[in-house]
Amino acid sequence: MPERTAKKPATSSTAHIGSGSNSESTPASDVTAQRRHLLCEAARTVFTEKGWARARTRDIAQEAGVTETVLYRYFPSKDALFEAAILEPLEGLVADLTELEPSYETVTLRDRAPISDKVNAAMHLRLVEIAPLLCIALFSDSENGKIFYQDRVVPSLQAASAFFSTTLRPKAREAVPPEDLIIILLGMHFAVATQQMLSDDPVDIALLARTFTEIMAFGLTRAAAPKTTTKQ
């Protein structure tokens, strides 16, 4: 992780988060989650455009449409916001997989392909969100990067691997343990997301998702794939 240099400015105890008509009808916990999400989105934009060192909390607050005082009521430092900007999509991926998990229980093995496509599409979209920041977090400082990976990223990987523990057939789990499979899949999506970021090449997400589904199901050759057409 980059060295922590940002300091928290003095804030007013009378500031109200999410004040106004929305706060009267929306639970405070929902307002907090929405505001944190908005700030994380803004942080990803600013950190990607300017890098960690040049990005300022003032820039992020402006991008989010809030004051810097509001930002610091949710995140105590630029470093904390940087970490949250990476972890939020990873946690979102776990939520995506959890939502899709029941779908596997009601379909045949042949009919799982469209659901697997959704899994791969979700992974790609989440990795596109965090690829630039993840590179900074893991590789700008090897020691802190290792700590960040082990303490913050690995728990999300473990939670995501639980999805494959329950949805993979026993023989598939024996061939590739779920904790290895999630790393393989995310590694592939990370590579594609990085390529997309550095080359500005457009990506057909539906085609990419289906390609990854077929690679995981049938290997690098599609000769063994069933000769059927799956409706999208």
N, C-alpha and C positions, 0 to 999 in steps of 0.2 A: 504494500500500500504506500502511496505517497506520504511524505512526512506531514504531520498535522501542524498547520500553521495558522489556520483561521481561528479567530477568537469570537466569542459570543458578545454582541454589544448589549448595552443596557436596554431593557425592555420595560414597558409600562405595565403595571399590574392591572390596569383598567382595560387593557386591550381585550376584545372579544372575538373569538374565532367563529366564523360562520354566522355572524350576527345578521339580523335582517329577517325577512319573511320566510326564507327557506329554513332557518334554524328553528322557527316556531312549529313547523310541521315535520321536520326531519329529526330523528333521534340523534343525540350528540355524538354517539359512536359512529353513525353513518357519516355525519358531517366531517368528523376527524379522518375517517378512512378516505373519503372523497378528496379532502384537502391534501392529505399525504400523497395520494395517488397523483394529483395534479402537480405537486411539487416534484415528485420523482420523475414524472414525464418531462417537466421543464429542465430538471437537472440533467437528464440524459441528452437533451438537445444541446444545452450549453456546454456540458463537458465534452461532448463529441465535437462540437464546433471549435472550442477554444483549448481543449486539454485541461488537465486538472490544475496545473499551476496558474494558468491565465484566467480560468473561470472564477468569477466572484459571486458570492451569495447575493449581492445586489442584482447581478445579471439574471440569476436564476429566479429571484423573486419577481423581477420585471417580466420575464418570460411567462411566469405563472399567473401574472396579473394580480399579485399581492404585494404588500410591503415587506421589507426585510425583517421588520419586527415580527410580522406574522410567521415568516419562515422559521425564525429562531424559536418560536413557541412550539414548533413541531420537531425541529432538528437542532441539537445543541451546537453543531459545528458543520463546516463544509465537509469534513471527512465523514461524519455520520450520514449526511445526505448522500454523499458519493456511494457509500456502502449500501444504503437503502435503495438507491437507484438501480443497483445491480441485483440485489436480493429480491426486490418486489416481483420482477418477471419470473424468477426461479420459483418463488412461492406461488405465483399465478399458474405456472406450469403444473405444479403439484395439484392445484385446484382443478385445472383442466382435466388431468388424468383421473382424478377422483370422480369427476362428473361423468366421464366416459366409461368408467369401470363397469357399472351395472349393464351397459349395453352388450358387453361380451357374454353375459350369462344367458342371454335370450336368443342367440343366433348360432348357426352352425359354423364349423371351422371355415368352410368355403365363403360364408357371408361375412366373415370378419374383416375382409379387405377394406371396405369403405370406412369402418371404424378405425382401422390402423392408419388409413389415410388422414383421418382427423387428428390422430395422435401425432403423426409426422408433421402435419401442417402447424399444429400448435407449437411443437418444438422449434420449428423453423422461425415462426413469428416471434417467439420469445428470445431466441438467440440473436435475431436481427436487432432486437431492442438493446441488448447488452454487450454485443461483441466488442465494440470499441472500448467500453469501460472495463470489461473483463480483462482485456489485454493489459491495460494500464495497471489494474489491481494486482494481477498475478505476476507480471514480468518487469515492472518498473523498479521494484525492490524485491530481490529474491527471497530474503528472510521474511519480510512482512507479507509477501505474496503467499508464501507457504503457510503462514499462520492464518491468513484470511481464507485460503482454500480449505484448510483442515477444520477451522472453527466455524466458518460461515457457509461455505459452498457444500461441503460434504454432507451436512445434515439434510440439505435440500435434495441432494442426489440419493441419499438413503430413503427419503420419503417417496421420491419418484420411483425408485426401484421396487417399492412395495406394490405398485400397480402391476408390474410384470410378475411378481411373485404369485399374484392371484389370477392373472389372466393367461399366463403361458401354460401350455400343456406340460405334463410331467416330463416327457422326453425332451422337450425344448428347454426346460429349466436345467435338466442334466447336461445338455450340450453347451448351453451358455447361461451361467448364473445371472439372475436379474441384476445384481449389482454391477456386473460387467456389461450387460446389455445396455443399461442406461448410459454408461460412459461411452460405449461404441456409438450409440445413436446420437447423443449430444455432440460427440466429437465430429461426426459427419456433418451435422447441421451447423456446427460452429465453423467448420471449414468452408461450407457453402456461404454462410453469412459473411465471413471475412472476405471471400472472393467477391461477393456482391457489393460489399462496402468499398473495396479498393478499386474495383473495375467499373462500377456503376452499371454493370450488366443487369438487365431486368431478369427476374426469376418468375417462372410460371409455377406458382406454389402448388397448384393441383397436380401438375405433372411431376414436380419434385417429390411430393408426398407419395404419389403412386409408385414412382421409381424406387424410393426407399422402402416402401412396403414390400415390393417384389424382391428387392435385394435381400431383405431380412427373411422373407418366406421361402425363396427359391434359390438364393445364392446369386452370383454375378451373371450366370446365364439364365435366360428365361425359358430354356428348352423344356424344363420340367413343369412349367406353369400350366394350370388347367386351361384348355382351349375354350374358354367362356368369356363373355363380355360382362363386366360388372357395371351396372347402372350407376351413374353419378348422382 
